[in-house]
Amino acid sequence: MSRRDSLSWTTDAMDWLSPAEWEAVRLSLRVSFWATVAALPFGLFIAYALARWRFPGKQILNGLVHLPLILPPVVTGYLLLSTLSPRAPVGAFLKSIGISFAFNWTGAALAAGIMGFPLMVRAMRLSIEAVDPKLEQAAATLGASRPWVFVTVTLPMVLPGVLAGAILGFAKAMGEFGATITFVSNIPGQTQTLPSAIYAFLQVPGGEASALRLVAVAVAVAMLALLLSEWISRRVAARVGGA
């Protein structure tokens, strides 16, 4: 393919979506990426705590982690709005130090991260529970500290589960609608993610074509994420297994 043909193909691909549609796609990818990055360390810590530690309130913590899966997404969005809006004490304090979530893309990332958090934690917890605790105990008897045991022994073996959890969280964030639209509304160019844009296009006459194009993009991104997750997990599992 010549350079001219390549540029022509790229231009045609760009023209396939309108600027408003591209903006929704870009914002969704941005929101999903940061939702996953921000939730990942907390998810790994809580997954390890639930899998390995015994402490009072463990079942309560487990219930709170999985609560977003049970509650209607609109309820989660409302709770976020009532807590983090500028009129709420917590939201007013955050705004005074320059942090704003309500009606902002950062709020969309927060809502998406919370909705994907249970899937992320569950995948990582199952992976950690599959590791024989005797391997960690053997490393500890050799004088290694608990954090060093986790980094050098546990983490390499659970890395496929961590990656699977991250991909699940990202995919859930890409598809999140109810909590996001309740918390940050549906502002084009600011908080209008891919699902919100599809919903908006379906509310106007003649918007079905735009909605269908965005549905195709959503399906393509989801499939790509799943395929990438499977490929990375197999590669990491083979390396950990010494293949």
Summary of the structure (lengths in Angstrom):
residues: 243
radius of gyration: 21.0
end to end distance: 37.8
largest distance: 69.6
contacts: 778
relative contact order: 0.15
helix: 80%
strand: 0%
